[in-house]
Amino acid sequence: MTDCMFCKIERGEVPARIVYQDAELFAFDDLAPQAPTHILICPRRHFASLNEATTEDAATLGRMQLVGAQLAGERGIASGYRTVINNGRAAGQSVFHLHMHLLGGREFRWPPG
């Protein structure tokens, strides 16, 4: 996808503070953080949301969670953090490239919305 903001970040066309990358995933600090730690973890392959994911994407979705836990440890927030995937505009998704938020460094309330 040529006009997707996250695809542009992945290709290095838009600057971002990349904090993790491998052959399948990349992660960067959110430009408008909602917590002291706010990292976005994205698959390199573009798909808009969980609605487009298939069983072939299960390993990638699981790796996103594992990378989130790794980054939480590296950032010193492993004792309490949240991972969130907003799916669709009504859930707050504003960039339509599947991504997971890693949030931490402050107390969270329940329910979140």
Biopython code that builds the backbone (N, CA, C, O; Angstrom):
import numpy as np
from Bio.PDB.StructureBuilder import StructureBuilder

atoms = [
    (1, "MET", "N", (0.857, -1.174, 0.000)),
    (1, "MET", "CA", (0.000, 0.000, 0.000)),
    (1, "MET", "C", (0.900, 1.233, 0.000)),
    (1, "MET", "O", (1.745, 1.373, 0.885)),
    (2, "THR", "N", (0.742, 2.102, -0.946)),
    (2, "THR", "CA", (1.677, 3.208, -1.107)),
    (2, "THR", "C", (1.369, 4.421, -0.244)),
    (2, "THR", "O", (2.288, 5.167, 0.095)),
    (3, "ASP", "N", (0.112, 4.648, 0.127)),
    (3, "ASP", "CA", (-0.217, 5.859, 0.879)),
    (3, "ASP", "C", (-0.446, 5.616, 2.368)),
    (3, "ASP", "O", (-0.812, 6.549, 3.083)),
    (4, "CYS", "N", (-0.247, 4.416, 2.848)),
    (4, "CYS", "CA", (-0.429, 4.105, 4.269)),
    (4, "CYS", "C", (0.720, 4.702, 5.085)),
    (4, "CYS", "O", (1.891, 4.481, 4.777)),
    (5, "MET", "N", (0.373, 5.460, 6.125)),
    (5, "MET", "CA", (1.391, 6.118, 6.959)),
    (5, "MET", "C", (2.345, 5.105, 7.578)),
    (5, "MET", "O", (3.553, 5.337, 7.601)),
    (6, "PHE", "N", (1.826, 3.984, 8.082)),
    (6, "PHE", "CA", (2.694, 3.006, 8.732)),
    (6, "PHE", "C", (3.556, 2.276, 7.713)),
    (6, "PHE", "O", (4.690, 1.909, 8.022)),
    (7, "CYS", "N", (3.044, 2.057, 6.503)),
    (7, "CYS", "CA", (3.879, 1.473, 5.448)),
    (7, "CYS", "C", (5.019, 2.436, 5.092)),
    (7, "CYS", "O", (6.141, 2.005, 4.826)),
    (8, "LYS", "N", (4.724, 3.729, 5.089)),
    (8, "LYS", "CA", (5.761, 4.729, 4.819)),
    (8, "LYS", "C", (6.808, 4.730, 5.925)),
    (8, "LYS", "O", (7.999, 4.867, 5.644)),
    (9, "ILE", "N", (6.388, 4.580, 7.175)),
    (9, "ILE", "CA", (7.345, 4.481, 8.283)),
    (9, "ILE", "C", (8.195, 3.234, 8.104)),
    (9, "ILE", "O", (9.414, 3.285, 8.270)),
    (10, "GLU", "N", (7.560, 2.108, 7.766)),
    (10, "GLU", "CA", (8.280, 0.842, 7.576)),
    (10, "GLU", "C", (9.330, 0.954, 6.474)),
    (10, "GLU", "O", (10.410, 0.373, 6.578)),
    (11, "ARG", "N", (9.010, 1.701, 5.419)),
    (11, "ARG", "CA", (9.943, 1.883, 4.298)),
    (11, "ARG", "C", (10.981, 2.980, 4.560)),
    (11, "ARG", "O", (11.885, 3.173, 3.747)),
    (12, "GLY", "N", (10.865, 3.699, 5.679)),
    (12, "GLY", "CA", (11.803, 4.763, 5.994)),
    (12, "GLY", "C", (11.486, 6.080, 5.315)),
    (12, "GLY", "O", (12.322, 6.984, 5.308)),
    (13, "GLU", "N", (10.305, 6.209, 4.746)),
    (13, "GLU", "CA", (9.917, 7.438, 4.047)),
    (13, "GLU", "C", (9.384, 8.504, 4.999)),
    (13, "GLU", "O", (9.396, 9.691, 4.671)),
    (14, "VAL", "N", (8.921, 8.092, 6.163)),
    (14, "VAL", "CA", (8.437, 9.008, 7.195)),
    (14, "VAL", "C", (9.254, 8.715, 8.448)),
    (14, "VAL", "O", (9.376, 7.557, 8.848)),
    (15, "PRO", "N", (9.815, 9.750, 9.074)),
    (15, "PRO", "CA", (10.642, 9.503, 10.253)),
    (15, "PRO", "C", (9.829, 9.018, 11.446)),
    (15, "PRO", "O", (8.703, 9.459, 11.677)),
    (16, "ALA", "N", (10.417, 8.118, 12.180)),
    (16, "ALA", "CA", (9.846, 7.618, 13.426)),
    (16, "ALA", "C", (10.984, 7.038, 14.246)),
    (16, "ALA", "O", (12.020, 6.654, 13.702)),
    (17, "ARG", "N", (10.790, 6.978, 15.542)),
    (17, "ARG", "CA", (11.801, 6.375, 16.429)),
    (17, "ARG", "C", (11.526, 4.879, 16.498)),
    (17, "ARG", "O", (10.720, 4.420, 17.308)),
    (18, "ILE", "N", (12.203, 4.130, 15.643)),
    (18, "ILE", "CA", (12.046, 2.676, 15.585)),
    (18, "ILE", "C", (12.712, 2.088, 16.825)),
    (18, "ILE", "O", (13.877, 2.363, 17.109)),
    (19, "VAL", "N", (11.946, 1.267, 17.564)),
    (19, "VAL", "CA", (12.484, 0.669, 18.791)),
    (19, "VAL", "C", (12.647, -0.844, 18.669)),
    (19, "VAL", "O", (13.237, -1.481, 19.542)),
    (20, "TYR", "N", (12.120, -1.419, 17.579)),
    (20, "TYR", "CA", (12.258, -2.859, 17.352)),
    (20, "TYR", "C", (11.973, -3.129, 15.884)),
    (20, "TYR", "O", (11.106, -2.500, 15.276)),
    (21, "GLN", "N", (12.721, -4.079, 15.322)),
    (21, "GLN", "CA", (12.387, -4.556, 13.992)),
    (21, "GLN", "C", (12.997, -5.919, 13.762)),
    (21, "GLN", "O", (14.087, -6.228, 14.244)),
    (22, "ASP", "N", (12.270, -6.721, 13.018)),
    (22, "ASP", "CA", (12.765, -8.006, 12.547)),
    (22, "ASP", "C", (12.150, -8.231, 11.171)),
    (22, "ASP", "O", (11.558, -7.310, 10.609)),
    (23, "ALA", "N", (12.273, -9.416, 10.626)),
    (23, "ALA", "CA", (11.791, -9.682, 9.274)),
    (23, "ALA", "C", (10.278, -9.552, 9.152)),
    (23, "ALA", "O", (9.768, -9.326, 8.055)),
    (24, "GLU", "N", (9.560, -9.687, 10.249)),
    (24, "GLU", "CA", (8.102, -9.752, 10.226)),
    (24, "GLU", "C", (7.409, -8.534, 10.838)),
    (24, "GLU", "O", (6.301, -8.178, 10.438)),
    (25, "LEU", "N", (8.069, -7.895, 11.812)),
    (25, "LEU", "CA", (7.451, -6.816, 12.585)),
    (25, "LEU", "C", (8.364, -5.610, 12.694)),
    (25, "LEU", "O", (9.580, -5.718, 12.536)),
    (26, "PHE", "N", (7.767, -4.463, 12.963)),
    (26, "PHE", "CA", (8.518, -3.276, 13.353)),
    (26, "PHE", "C", (7.713, -2.552, 14.421)),
    (26, "PHE", "O", (6.489, -2.673, 14.470)),
    (27, "ALA", "N", (8.396, -1.804, 15.272)),
    (27, "ALA", "CA", (7.735, -1.082, 16.350)),
    (27, "ALA", "C", (8.385, 0.281, 16.506)),
    (27, "ALA", "O", (9.587, 0.448, 16.297)),
    (28, "PHE", "N", (7.561, 1.250, 16.878)),
    (28, "PHE", "CA", (8.064, 2.613, 17.035)),
    (28, "PHE", "C", (7.281, 3.337, 18.108)),
    (28, "PHE", "O", (6.138, 2.989, 18.405)),
    (29, "ASP", "N", (7.916, 4.363, 18.694)),
    (29, "ASP", "CA", (7.263, 5.194, 19.696)),
    (29, "ASP", "C", (6.129, 5.975, 19.033)),
    (29, "ASP", "O", (6.306, 6.563, 17.966)),
    (30, "ASP", "N", (4.963, 5.972, 19.681)),
    (30, "ASP", "CA", (3.810, 6.711, 19.170)),
    (30, "ASP", "C", (4.129, 8.202, 19.171)),
    (30, "ASP", "O", (4.747, 8.707, 20.108)),
    (31, "LEU", "N", (3.710, 8.899, 18.131)),
    (31, "LEU", "CA", (3.965, 10.333, 18.021)),
    (31, "LEU", "C", (3.062, 11.163, 18.925)),
    (31, "LEU", "O", (3.374, 12.316, 19.224)),
    (32, "ALA", "N", (1.937, 10.582, 19.366)),
    (32, "ALA", "CA", (1.018, 11.263, 20.279)),
    (32, "ALA", "C", (0.737, 10.328, 21.448)),
    (32, "ALA", "O", (-0.367, 9.795, 21.564)),
    (33, "PRO", "N", (1.732, 10.122, 22.320)),
    (33, "PRO", "CA", (1.605, 9.102, 23.363)),
    (33, "PRO", "C", (0.476, 9.377, 24.347)),
    (33, "PRO", "O", (0.238, 10.515, 24.750)),
    (34, "GLN", "N", (-0.216, 8.296, 24.723)),
    (34, "GLN", "CA", (-1.303, 8.352, 25.694)),
    (34, "GLN", "C", (-0.872, 7.814, 27.058)),
    (34, "GLN", "O", (-1.686, 7.714, 27.976)),
    (35, "ALA", "N", (0.397, 7.472, 27.185)),
    (35, "ALA", "CA", (0.988, 6.981, 28.434)),
    (35, "ALA", "C", (2.484, 7.256, 28.349)),
    (35, "ALA", "O", (2.997, 7.502, 27.258)),
    (36, "PRO", "N", (3.199, 7.220, 29.476)),
    (36, "PRO", "CA", (4.645, 7.449, 29.425)),
    (36, "PRO", "C", (5.368, 6.511, 28.446)),
    (36, "PRO", "O", (6.314, 6.924, 27.776)),
    (37, "THR", "N", (4.925, 5.259, 28.365)),
    (37, "THR", "CA", (5.394, 4.349, 27.317)),
    (37, "THR", "C", (4.218, 4.084, 26.401)),
    (37, "THR", "O", (3.171, 3.613, 26.846)),
    (38, "HIS", "N", (4.385, 4.383, 25.128)),
    (38, "HIS", "CA", (3.339, 4.127, 24.135)),
    (38, "HIS", "C", (4.037, 3.778, 22.838)),
    (38, "HIS", "O", (4.525, 4.646, 22.114)),
    (39, "ILE", "N", (4.072, 2.484, 22.563)),
    (39, "ILE", "CA", (4.759, 1.947, 21.395)),
    (39, "ILE", "C", (3.726, 1.289, 20.493)),
    (39, "ILE", "O", (2.802, 0.632, 20.973)),
    (40, "LEU", "N", (3.882, 1.467, 19.194)),
    (40, "LEU", "CA", (3.035, 0.793, 18.218)),
    (40, "LEU", "C", (3.829, -0.347, 17.593)),
    (40, "LEU", "O", (4.949, -0.147, 17.123)),
    (41, "ILE", "N", (3.246, -1.542, 17.589)),
    (41, "ILE", "CA", (3.880, -2.738, 17.039)),
    (41, "ILE", "C", (3.067, -3.146, 15.817)),
    (41, "ILE", "O", (1.861, -3.375, 15.912)),
    (42, "CYS", "N", (3.735, -3.234, 14.667)),
    (42, "CYS", "CA", (3.049, -3.440, 13.391)),
    (42, "CYS", "C", (3.646, -4.607, 12.619)),
    (42, "CYS", "O", (4.855, -4.836, 12.667)),
    (43, "PRO", "N", (2.799, -5.347, 11.906)),
    (43, "PRO", "CA", (3.345, -6.306, 10.951)),
    (43, "PRO", "C", (3.864, -5.548, 9.725)),
    (43, "PRO", "O", (3.306, -4.517, 9.351)),
    (44, "ARG", "N", (4.908, -6.050, 9.115)),
    (44, "ARG", "CA", (5.411, -5.419, 7.891)),
    (44, "ARG", "C", (4.404, -5.573, 6.754)),
    (44, "ARG", "O", (4.250, -4.673, 5.928)),
    (45, "ARG", "N", (3.719, -6.714, 6.716)),
    (45, "ARG", "CA", (2.705, -6.933, 5.690)),
    (45, "ARG", "C", (1.496, -6.068, 6.015)),
    (45, "ARG", "O", (0.998, -6.080, 7.140)),
    (46, "HIS", "N", (1.031, -5.325, 5.029)),
    (46, "HIS", "CA", (-0.107, -4.436, 5.246)),
    (46, "HIS", "C", (-1.419, -5.216, 5.219)),
    (46, "HIS", "O", (-1.729, -5.912, 4.252)),
    (47, "PHE", "N", (-2.168, -5.085, 6.285)),
    (47, "PHE", "CA", (-3.595, -5.387, 6.263)),
    (47, "PHE", "C", (-4.251, -4.426, 7.221)),
    (47, "PHE", "O", (-3.667, -4.063, 8.242)),
    (48, "ALA", "N", (-5.456, -4.013, 6.901)),
    (48, "ALA", "CA", (-6.073, -2.875, 7.579)),
    (48, "ALA", "C", (-6.445, -3.162, 9.027)),
    (48, "ALA", "O", (-6.268, -2.303, 9.891)),
    (49, "SER", "N", (-6.959, -4.360, 9.305)),
    (49, "SER", "CA", (-7.465, -4.639, 10.648)),
    (49, "SER", "C", (-7.534, -6.136, 10.878)),
    (49, "SER", "O", (-7.209, -6.930, 9.996)),
    (50, "LEU", "N", (-7.960, -6.508, 12.071)),
    (50, "LEU", "CA", (-8.147, -7.933, 12.369)),
    (50, "LEU", "C", (-9.166, -8.567, 11.440)),
    (50, "LEU", "O", (-9.115, -9.772, 11.194)),
    (51, "ASN", "N", (-10.085, -7.776, 10.924)),
    (51, "ASN", "CA", (-11.086, -8.313, 10.010)),
    (51, "ASN", "C", (-10.469, -8.887, 8.746)),
    (51, "ASN", "O", (-11.071, -9.749, 8.106)),
    (52, "GLU", "N", (-9.290, -8.432, 8.376)),
    (52, "GLU", "CA", (-8.608, -8.936, 7.190)),
    (52, "GLU", "C", (-7.599, -10.038, 7.516)),
    (52, "GLU", "O", (-7.053, -10.661, 6.606)),
    (53, "ALA", "N", (-7.351, -10.279, 8.780)),
    (53, "ALA", "CA", (-6.388, -11.314, 9.177)),
    (53, "ALA", "C", (-6.977, -12.696, 8.881)),
    (53, "ALA", "O", (-8.190, -12.902, 8.925)),
    (54, "THR", "N", (-6.080, -13.627, 8.580)),
    (54, "THR", "CA", (-6.485, -15.006, 8.320)),
    (54, "THR", "C", (-5.746, -15.919, 9.291)),
    (54, "THR", "O", (-4.913, -15.463, 10.075)),
    (55, "THR", "N", (-6.052, -17.184, 9.235)),
    (55, "THR", "CA", (-5.352, -18.140, 10.095)),
    (55, "THR", "C", (-3.856, -18.133, 9.801)),
    (55, "THR", "O", (-3.058, -18.464, 10.678)),
    (56, "GLU", "N", (-3.466, -17.766, 8.600)),
    (56, "GLU", "CA", (-2.041, -17.670, 8.262)),
    (56, "GLU", "C", (-1.354, -16.532, 9.012)),
    (56, "GLU", "O", (-0.126, -16.511, 9.101)),
    (57, "ASP", "N", (-2.110, -15.601, 9.545)),
    (57, "ASP", "CA", (-1.565, -14.474, 10.295)),
    (57, "ASP", "C", (-1.474, -14.754, 11.792)),
    (57, "ASP", "O", (-0.993, -13.906, 12.545)),
    (58, "ALA", "N", (-1.925, -15.922, 12.238)),
    (58, "ALA", "CA", (-1.963, -16.228, 13.670)),
    (58, "ALA", "C", (-0.581, -16.119, 14.310)),
    (58, "ALA", "O", (-0.455, -15.571, 15.405)),
    (59, "ALA", "N", (0.440, -16.621, 13.656)),
    (59, "ALA", "CA", (1.786, -16.558, 14.226)),
    (59, "ALA", "C", (2.255, -15.108, 14.345)),
    (59, "ALA", "O", (2.879, -14.740, 15.340)),
    (60, "THR", "N", (1.963, -14.297, 13.354)),
    (60, "THR", "CA", (2.348, -12.883, 13.400)),
    (60, "THR", "C", (1.635, -12.177, 14.550)),
    (60, "THR", "O", (2.251, -11.398, 15.277)),
    (61, "LEU", "N", (0.348, -12.445, 14.717)),
    (61, "LEU", "CA", (-0.408, -11.815, 15.805)),
    (61, "LEU", "C", (0.134, -12.246, 17.159)),
    (61, "LEU", "O", (0.217, -11.433, 18.079)),
    (62, "GLY", "N", (0.500, -13.498, 17.289)),
    (62, "GLY", "CA", (1.106, -13.965, 18.539)),
    (62, "GLY", "C", (2.459, -13.341, 18.783)),
    (62, "GLY", "O", (2.784, -12.978, 19.914)),
    (63, "ARG", "N", (3.260, -13.211, 17.724)),
    (63, "ARG", "CA", (4.581, -12.580, 17.864)),
    (63, "ARG", "C", (4.445, -11.119, 18.283)),
    (63, "ARG", "O", (5.288, -10.606, 19.020)),
    (64, "MET", "N", (3.399, -10.449, 17.825)),
    (64, "MET", "CA", (3.190, -9.062, 18.247)),
    (64, "MET", "C", (3.064, -8.991, 19.765)),
    (64, "MET", "O", (3.636, -8.098, 20.391)),
    (65, "GLN", "N", (2.326, -9.918, 20.360)),
    (65, "GLN", "CA", (2.177, -9.948, 21.816)),
    (65, "GLN", "C", (3.515, -10.237, 22.500)),
    (65, "GLN", "O", (3.856, -9.608, 23.502)),
    (66, "LEU", "N", (4.260, -11.184, 21.955)),
    (66, "LEU", "CA", (5.558, -11.526, 22.553)),
    (66, "LEU", "C", (6.548, -10.372, 22.446)),
    (66, "LEU", "O", (7.304, -10.117, 23.383)),
    (67, "VAL", "N", (6.550, -9.682, 21.329)),
    (67, "VAL", "CA", (7.414, -8.504, 21.179)),
    (67, "VAL", "C", (6.966, -7.420, 22.154)),
    (67, "VAL", "O", (7.801, -6.714, 22.720)),
    (68, "GLY", "N", (5.656, -7.282, 22.356)),
    (68, "GLY", "CA", (5.160, -6.336, 23.349)),
    (68, "GLY", "C", (5.697, -6.643, 24.734)),
    (68, "GLY", "O", (6.127, -5.739, 25.450)),
    (69, "ALA", "N", (5.677, -7.919, 25.118)),
    (69, "ALA", "CA", (6.208, -8.307, 26.431)),
    (69, "ALA", "C", (7.709, -8.034, 26.512)),
    (69, "ALA", "O", (8.204, -7.583, 27.545)),
    (70, "GLN", "N", (8.426, -8.303, 25.436)),
    (70, "GLN", "CA", (9.870, -8.035, 25.415)),
    (70, "GLN", "C", (10.138, -6.539, 25.586)),
    (70, "GLN", "O", (10.986, -6.144, 26.387)),
    (71, "LEU", "N", (9.417, -5.713, 24.837)),
    (71, "LEU", "CA", (9.613, -4.265, 24.936)),
    (71, "LEU", "C", (9.196, -3.737, 26.304)),
    (71, "LEU", "O", (9.824, -2.816, 26.827)),
    (72, "ALA", "N", (8.144, -4.309, 26.890)),
    (72, "ALA", "CA", (7.739, -3.913, 28.247)),
    (72, "ALA", "C", (8.871, -4.185, 29.225)),
    (72, "ALA", "O", (9.145, -3.359, 30.096)),
    (73, "GLY", "N", (9.526, -5.319, 29.095)),
    (73, "GLY", "CA", (10.672, -5.616, 29.956)),
    (73, "GLY", "C", (11.807, -4.642, 29.746)),
    (73, "GLY", "O", (12.408, -4.165, 30.708)),
    (74, "GLU", "N", (12.106, -4.343, 28.488)),
    (74, "GLU", "CA", (13.195, -3.411, 28.176)),
    (74, "GLU", "C", (12.897, -2.008, 28.691)),
    (74, "GLU", "O", (13.818, -1.283, 29.067)),
    (75, "ARG", "N", (11.637, -1.616, 28.715)),
    (75, "ARG", "CA", (11.246, -0.277, 29.164)),
    (75, "ARG", "C", (10.969, -0.207, 30.664)),
    (75, "ARG", "O", (10.653, 0.862, 31.185)),
    (76, "GLY", "N", (11.086, -1.348, 31.366)),
    (76, "GLY", "CA", (10.885, -1.347, 32.804)),
    (76, "GLY", "C", (9.439, -1.254, 33.244)),
    (76, "GLY", "O", (9.156, -0.771, 34.340)),
    (77, "ILE", "N", (8.508, -1.714, 32.397)),
    (77, "ILE", "CA", (7.098, -1.637, 32.755)),
    (77, "ILE", "C", (6.453, -3.026, 32.834)),
    (77, "ILE", "O", (5.228, -3.142, 32.803)),
    (78, "ALA", "N", (7.266, -4.067, 32.934)),
    (78, "ALA", "CA", (6.746, -5.438, 32.898)),
    (78, "ALA", "C", (5.791, -5.745, 34.047)),
    (78, "ALA", "O", (5.015, -6.696, 33.956)),
    (79, "SER", "N", (5.828, -4.966, 35.121)),
    (79, "SER", "CA", (4.924, -5.233, 36.247)),
    (79, "SER", "C", (3.501, -4.753, 35.977)),
    (79, "SER", "O", (2.592, -5.080, 36.740)),
    (80, "GLY", "N", (3.290, -3.990, 34.913)),
    (80, "GLY", "CA", (1.950, -3.531, 34.586)),
    (80, "GLY", "C", (1.918, -2.759, 33.284)),
    (80, "GLY", "O", (2.422, -1.639, 33.200)),
    (81, "TYR", "N", (1.322, -3.364, 32.267)),
    (81, "TYR", "CA", (1.190, -2.707, 30.967)),
    (81, "TYR", "C", (-0.044, -3.243, 30.273)),
    (81, "TYR", "O", (-0.625, -4.241, 30.699)),
    (82, "ARG", "N", (-0.437, -2.583, 29.215)),
    (82, "ARG", "CA", (-1.619, -2.980, 28.458)),
    (82, "ARG", "C", (-1.251, -3.088, 26.986)),
    (82, "ARG", "O", (-0.500, -2.262, 26.469)),
    (83, "THR", "N", (-1.781, -4.108, 26.309)),
    (83, "THR", "CA", (-1.684, -4.194, 24.855)),
    (83, "THR", "C", (-3.101, -4.076, 24.309)),
    (83, "THR", "O", (-4.037, -4.680, 24.833)),
    (84, "VAL", "N", (-3.241, -3.285, 23.244)),
    (84, "VAL", "CA", (-4.562, -2.983, 22.691)),
    (84, "VAL", "C", (-4.482, -2.990, 21.172)),
    (84, "VAL", "O", (-3.554, -2.439, 20.580)),
    (85, "ILE", "N", (-5.472, -3.626, 20.552)),
    (85, "ILE", "CA", (-5.671, -3.497, 19.115)),
    (85, "ILE", "C", (-7.052, -2.888, 18.925)),
    (85, "ILE", "O", (-8.064, -3.507, 19.253)),
    (86, "ASN", "N", (-7.084, -1.674, 18.394)),
    (86, "ASN", "CA", (-8.347, -1.033, 18.047)),
    (86, "ASN", "C", (-8.740, -1.528, 16.662)),
    (86, "ASN", "O", (-7.947, -1.447, 15.724)),
    (87, "ASN", "N", (-9.946, -2.035, 16.531)),
    (87, "ASN", "CA", (-10.374, -2.635, 15.275)),
    (87, "ASN", "C", (-11.582, -1.884, 14.726)),
    (87, "ASN", "O", (-12.713, -2.108, 15.158)),
    (88, "GLY", "N", (-11.335, -1.005, 13.784)),
    (88, "GLY", "CA", (-12.397, -0.221, 13.168)),
    (88, "GLY", "C", (-12.515, 1.169, 13.754)),
    (88, "GLY", "O", (-12.097, 1.432, 14.881)),
    (89, "ARG", "N", (-13.092, 2.046, 12.965)),
    (89, "ARG", "CA", (-13.230, 3.456, 13.346)),
    (89, "ARG", "C", (-13.999, 3.620, 14.659)),
    (89, "ARG", "O", (-13.628, 4.454, 15.486)),
    (90, "ALA", "N", (-15.064, 2.839, 14.863)),
    (90, "ALA", "CA", (-15.878, 2.957, 16.076)),
    (90, "ALA", "C", (-15.101, 2.561, 17.325)),
    (90, "ALA", "O", (-15.484, 2.936, 18.433)),
    (91, "ALA", "N", (-14.012, 1.808, 17.161)),
    (91, "ALA", "CA", (-13.177, 1.405, 18.303)),
    (91, "ALA", "C", (-11.980, 2.333, 18.487)),
    (91, "ALA", "O", (-11.163, 2.118, 19.382)),
    (92, "GLY", "N", (-11.871, 3.356, 17.655)),
    (92, "GLY", "CA", (-10.777, 4.309, 17.792)),
    (92, "GLY", "C", (-9.621, 4.095, 16.841)),
    (92, "GLY", "O", (-8.612, 4.793, 16.944)),
    (93, "GLN", "N", (-9.729, 3.149, 15.913)),
    (93, "GLN", "CA", (-8.643, 2.946, 14.954)),
    (93, "GLN", "C", (-8.612, 4.129, 13.992)),
    (93, "GLN", "O", (-9.620, 4.449, 13.363)),
    (94, "SER", "N", (-7.458, 4.775, 13.878)),
    (94, "SER", "CA", (-7.335, 5.938, 13.000)),
    (94, "SER", "C", (-6.362, 5.713, 11.852)),
    (94, "SER", "O", (-6.425, 6.418, 10.845)),
    (95, "VAL", "N", (-5.461, 4.739, 11.987)),
    (95, "VAL", "CA", (-4.574, 4.352, 10.891)),
    (95, "VAL", "C", (-4.936, 2.920, 10.531)),
    (95, "VAL", "O", (-4.877, 2.024, 11.373)),
    (96, "PHE", "N", (-5.307, 2.714, 9.287)),
    (96, "PHE", "CA", (-5.814, 1.411, 8.876)),
    (96, "PHE", "C", (-4.709, 0.530, 8.304)),
    (96, "PHE", "O", (-4.718, 0.125, 7.141)),
    (97, "HIS", "N", (-3.757, 0.259, 9.196)),
    (97, "HIS", "CA", (-2.708, -0.751, 9.055)),
    (97, "HIS", "C", (-2.708, -1.399, 10.432)),
    (97, "HIS", "O", (-2.420, -0.738, 11.429)),
    (98, "LEU", "N", (-3.028, -2.683, 10.494)),
    (98, "LEU", "CA", (-3.136, -3.341, 11.790)),
    (98, "LEU", "C", (-1.931, -2.990, 12.657)),
    (98, "LEU", "O", (-0.790, -3.040, 12.198)),
    (99, "HIS", "N", (-2.190, -2.638, 13.902)),
    (99, "HIS", "CA", (-1.118, -2.328, 14.846)),
    (99, "HIS", "C", (-1.602, -2.558, 16.266)),
    (99, "HIS", "O", (-2.795, -2.465, 16.556)),
    (100, "MET", "N", (-0.671, -2.856, 17.132)),
    (100, "MET", "CA", (-0.964, -3.077, 18.536)),
    (100, "MET", "C", (-0.282, -1.987, 19.353)),
    (100, "MET", "O", (0.894, -1.684, 19.150)),
    (101, "HIS", "N", (-1.031, -1.410, 20.271)),
    (101, "HIS", "CA", (-0.485, -0.412, 21.186)),
    (101, "HIS", "C", (0.078, -1.126, 22.412)),
    (101, "HIS", "O", (-0.577, -1.996, 22.987)),
    (102, "LEU", "N", (1.268, -0.762, 22.799)),
    (102, "LEU", "CA", (1.847, -1.169, 24.078)),
    (102, "LEU", "C", (1.861, 0.082, 24.942)),
    (102, "LEU", "O", (2.539, 1.057, 24.618)),
    (103, "LEU", "N", (1.113, 0.058, 26.040)),
    (103, "LEU", "CA", (0.955, 1.224, 26.907)),
    (103, "LEU", "C", (1.391, 0.859, 28.309)),
    (103, "LEU", "O", (1.060, -0.218, 28.805)),
    (104, "GLY", "N", (2.133, 1.747, 28.953)),
    (104, "GLY", "CA", (2.547, 1.503, 30.329)),
    (104, "GLY", "C", (3.177, 2.729, 30.948)),
    (104, "GLY", "O", (3.307, 3.777, 30.315)),
    (105, "GLY", "N", (3.565, 2.572, 32.200)),
    (105, "GLY", "CA", (4.213, 3.662, 32.907)),
    (105, "GLY", "C", (3.262, 4.517, 33.704)),
    (105, "GLY", "O", (3.669, 5.522, 34.287)),
    (106, "ARG", "N", (1.993, 4.132, 33.738)),
    (106, "ARG", "CA", (1.000, 4.807, 34.570)),
    (106, "ARG", "C", (-0.077, 3.792, 34.906)),
    (106, "ARG", "O", (-0.139, 2.723, 34.300)),
    (107, "GLU", "N", (-0.923, 4.123, 35.870)),
    (107, "GLU", "CA", (-2.014, 3.237, 36.253)),
    (107, "GLU", "C", (-3.151, 3.347, 35.245)),
    (107, "GLU", "O", (-3.467, 4.434, 34.761)),
    (108, "PHE", "N", (-3.759, 2.207, 34.937)),
    (108, "PHE", "CA", (-4.897, 2.172, 34.020)),
    (108, "PHE", "C", (-6.161, 1.810, 34.774)),
    (108, "PHE", "O", (-6.100, 1.120, 35.792)),
    (109, "ARG", "N", (-7.278, 2.255, 34.301)),
    (109, "ARG", "CA", (-8.590, 1.981, 34.887)),
    (109, "ARG", "C", (-9.312, 0.932, 34.042)),
    (109, "ARG", "O", (-8.956, 0.671, 32.892)),
    (110, "TRP", "N", (-10.345, 0.337, 34.659)),
    (110, "TRP", "CA", (-11.179, -0.599, 33.931)),
    (110, "TRP", "C", (-12.632, -0.235, 34.182)),
    (110, "TRP", "O", (-12.971, 0.053, 35.330)),
    (111, "PRO", "N", (-13.494, -0.227, 33.211)),
    (111, "PRO", "CA", (-13.223, -0.539, 31.808)),
    (111, "PRO", "C", (-12.490, 0.594, 31.118)),
    (111, "PRO", "O", (-12.577, 1.748, 31.539)),
    (112, "PRO", "N", (-11.758, 0.260, 30.044)),
    (112, "PRO", "CA", (-10.903, 1.256, 29.415)),
    (112, "PRO", "C", (-11.635, 2.302, 28.597)),
    (112, "PRO", "O", (-11.110, 3.405, 28.442)),
    (113, "GLY", "N", (-12.806, 2.026, 28.068)),
    (113, "GLY", "CA", (-13.472, 2.955, 27.158)),
    (113, "GLY", "C", (-14.457, 3.771, 27.793)),
    (113, "GLY", "O", (-15.091, 4.597, 27.136)),
]
sb = StructureBuilder()
sb.init_structure("model")
sb.init_model(0)
sb.init_chain("A")
sb.init_seg("    ")
for serial, (resi, resn, name, xyz) in enumerate(atoms, 1):
    if name == "N":
        sb.init_residue(resn, " ", resi, " ")
    sb.init_atom(name, np.array(xyz, "f"), 0.0, 1.0, " ", f" {name:<3s}", serial, name[0])
structure = sb.get_structure()
